[in-house]
Amino acid sequence: MSKLLEGIQGPRDLKKLPERSLERLAAEIRALIVDVVSRNGGHLSPNLGVVELTLALHYVFDTPRDKIIWDVGHQAYTHKILTGRREAFRGLRRSGGLCGFPSREESEHDAYNTGHASTALSAALGLAVSRDRKNEDYHVLAVVGDGSLTGGVAWEALNQIGQLRDRLIIVLNYNEMSISPNVGAFSKYLTYLASGQHYLRIKDHAKLMLKSIPGIGPRVIKYGRAFEDLIKKTFFPGLVFEELGIKYIGPVQGHSLPSLIEVFNEAKKYDGPVLVHCVTQKGRGYPPAQANPEKFHGSSPFIPATGEPRHKSDVPSYSQVFGRTMLKAAAADKRVVAITAAMPDGTGLGAFAKAHPERFFDVGIAEQHAVNFAAGLAANGLKPVAAIYSTFLQRAYDQVFHDVCLQDLPVVFALDRAGIVPDDGPTHQGVNDIAYLRHMPHMILMAPKDENDLQHMLFSALSYGHPAAVRFPKSLGEGVKLDRDFKPLPLGKAELLRAGRHLLLAYGSMVRPALAAARRLAREGISLAVADARFAKPLDEELILRFARTGRTVVTLEEGVLAGGFGSAVRELLDREGRFGVRFLALGIPDVVYPVGTREEIKALFGLDVGGLVRRVRGFFDEARGRGAGGRSRPGVRKR
Ligand SMILES: Cc1ncc(C[n+]2csc(CCOP(=O)(O)OP(=O)(O)O)c2C)c(N)n1
């Protein structure tokens, strides 16, 4: 039998299919998603959960004229497959291939770029309001998960959606999961709605009330369906969404194509904001993901027959070492508590959560609240460690400043996924944290060169009594031996790892490449000392100035943006101290949007791999010797 999917070049082809064929098409899409994600890695269980929902959306609505905004956007694979990217889907998350998230640069069907959670409602409202002000006519939809609805910004949007009442369709994809089981009081409320209990309870209650009205009550109850409608109309306005001015439809079985098509057609007719509550199952149709939706939320490549990972390693990841260190730190000090914003496992805190449930807090997708909450805990003597990915802490810039740093509260930030983040594309890069934290008063910034130093840094951070952030990459460790006992690191002291005439000063993940580059350049007669900076703040000024004062060259290396980053800090120090005629070069990442790729590919793109470092440092020395720029000597450049 030929595949239906092969005939789908765009949503128009989908609409030509009879409704009864859609189930078969859903099965074909699931098979394609499992196949591609098993090879390339990606978000499996969220995508398997929305196959029918997406089919129904494209069956009823008409993109690119109608605009669909996917919250987070990690669940948009079926949408990509149906909108002319079926072939390209094989290159998902690969260099030069499709981005794992919606991308306006990629397709006119992607109305808005996403990657961080809880943004779709605000953006959809913006589109809807601008449509109405410009007298345009199309539908605007936001598809948002129950996890993403825990994010504060989604509530700020709901607040205004209810106020403005522009025509807008919110599709709530409810599966009781964030990455892990969803948390919080609102999540419980959605569960209550989805279970239908609210309706039964209201119905029973109303029946009792009506029965007690002599003569009329029993007769009304007898009219069954009409009675139910009356109940719905009378009591549903009490729902939170309706109270906010948003019509509520649901709950609807999110894998039943006929039901979905019916409710979307219904939602289409409504002239105001409407929310359709769809109940879906994460991982639907692939048993390993259904059984363990959390493990397959974002998966590395796996063997489809078993769900087992394709690549295994005995070397622990930085996240795992962080998690183990937290267990040790908690055993050593009762004041240590851990906070995650919906990432208990991704951050390596799973074991901590089990061992110390009363000292572990999953606040939901709520980074701002996480930091604010940590400040409160610290203000009363606890030692909170907020484990938040570098890219997501961007959300809480003001809380870090206003709540933590101004009050000099000892909150420790464990910044996982700092630096170049493979495969997820521009929204997930962790390259800004040095720059957005460096100017915060009282803040201490650290980055380990390996997983053993990570332990010591976390331990030290907990002892400094100030706000401190430790950044580490999304990567396996370097495979070094882990010391059993914690070693306190002297504040603001770098470690000289290799002697030499000029200085390569590397931060965190760049230390090892710096050593390798220095070894290669030594063979060419360029003598480089290599120091592990350990701290971006406070800097080891004594060490840097020792090299600078003798008029030598200083080169800084960082896996972060150059503007305001670690190299900038060193440059500011040199400027402040008079420069001494030092030649200075800062290597890092420019402020550009760069494509999907592996960490190695992106490092190479910016010349931060060993080969690139050798080339660029050599070039810098050549320039000084007058061999750069066509061999002409440049006036004003000091010779070595
Ligand atoms: C601001 C922010 N914090 C954390 C994340 C990481 N993250 C990606 S998906 C996700 C869970 C989303 O849950 P939900 O919206 O319910 O979608 P589901 O995966 O269940 O379909 C999280 C926490 C993110 N993308 N953005």
The ligand as an ORCA input file, in Angstrom:
! r2SCAN-3c Opt
* xyz 1 1
  C      11.776     29.228     30.019
  C      11.966     27.765     29.784
  N      12.235     26.961     30.834
  C      12.412     25.645     30.639
  C      12.313     25.101     29.401
  C      12.599     23.629     29.157
  N      11.400     22.905     28.742
  C      11.199     22.589     27.455
  S       9.772     21.783     27.221
  C       9.409     21.834     28.845
  C       8.155     21.209     29.335
  C       6.977     21.793     28.681
  O       5.836     21.174     29.149
  P       4.487     21.366     28.373
  O       4.328     22.775     27.993
  O       3.413     20.762     29.188
  O       4.715     20.565     27.041
  P       4.833     18.979     26.833
  O       6.283     18.709     26.686
  O       4.241     18.299     28.015
  O       4.102     18.717     25.597
  C      10.409     22.467     29.565
  C      10.420     22.647     31.021
  C      12.039     25.969     28.327
  N      11.969     25.529     27.074
  N      11.859     27.279     28.557
*
